[in-house]
C-alpha cells in the first residue's frame, strides 16, 4: 500500500487554451491533515476535481489512495468523502432523507456518527435542504462526509459559510475524530488561522503552480524576515533568500533557512541587523505569492 | 494544566506547548507526578493536529521534563531537567541576546538591564516559595 494518500505527477488542466493548473506534483502522506492554500482562481478547485476524476487532466496523472484517478474513479469515490465548494444537493429532500439516500452507497457508513454530528452541529434534520441557511447546508455536507467512514476527506473551502462557533466545532472534529480513524484530510481554505492550527502539511498554489509544499512546523522554524541597515548589501535572490526589498539603506530579506548564519554574514559585511522576525502563515503566504509576481 | 496557543505567532505550536509546560514547572504551578492531558485530548481541546501535541510531548520527554507510562498517561518527571550546564546555557543564549539587544536599543544602562533580569528571578523565587 502506498504511503501517500494523494500523489500527482505533473498534473495539468487547460480550459480552451487557458491554463488552470500548470503541472503540479502534490504529495499528501496517509493519515495527515494537509492544507491546500491559494488565492481565488489559483487552481485549487480544478486540482480537487481532477483528484476525484470529475475533470479530466490535460496532461499528467494523479494517484489517490494508491489508485489511478482516471481509470479507478469509482473505487476512489467509494473511499473518499468530498465536500464541494458549491454546496448544492437535492434541494427538496430533508437532511434525514439525504442520509437515508446516501448510506446505501458506502459500505463503511456509520449511523451512530449521523446521530453524533446531527446533534453536535444542531442540524434541523426534518427541514427541506433548500430551506436551510447556507451555514446549515454546509453542515449537512459535512455530516454526510463524516459518516461515510472514508479513508480520505477532501474539503473544498469547508468553513466559508460557517459562524465562528460552528467552525470551532468542525475544527475539533477534524482534530479528534478523523485522525483517530487514520483518515487523511485534504482541505483548501482561505482561513489561514485554521490551516495553521490544524494542518501538518501545507501546499501553496498560485496561477496553477505549486509554489511550495512542506511541513508547517518546518516552515515556521526556518522562515525568517531579516531587516538590516547598511550600504551595498547583497540584493540577489537564491534558494535561501526568496525575496529582497530595498529602501534607501534598509534591506529586508525573506530567508528560508539558516537565518542566524545569514544575519551573521550581513554583520560581517558591516550591516546592522535590526530584526530577525518569525513569520505567521499569513505573512509567509503573502511573501510567497509576491515573490512569484 | 491549561494551555493557550497562538497559531499565527510564527512560533511553531509544538514549541509553544513545550514552553508553557516548562514555564509551569519553573513557576511551581505543576510539580513532579502532575498528570498532563493525553496527546489526543490536548489536540482536541486546542483544535490542533494530534501530531503537533505528540511532537511537543516527545521533545519534553527527550528533555526529561515529562515521562509517559505506556497506556497510563503522561506525568511531570522527577528532577526536571537533567541537562548539562553547557546545554542549559546554550538554550538560554538566544533569550539573553534578545534582552541585551533590546536593552541597548532602548538606551538602558548595563546595570538597568541586569537589574530587570534579577527582579524577574526574584519574582520567580517568591512564587515558588509561596507554593511550598
Interface residues (C-beta under 8 A of the other chain):
Chain A: X32 X33 X168 X171 X172 X175 X176 X179 X180 X192 X193 X196 X197 X198 X199 X200 X216 X217 X220 X221 X277 X278 X279 X280 X281 X282 X283
Chain B: X5 X7 X8 X9 X10 X11 X12 X13 X14 X15 X40 X43 X44 X46 X47 X48 X49 X50 X51 X52 X55
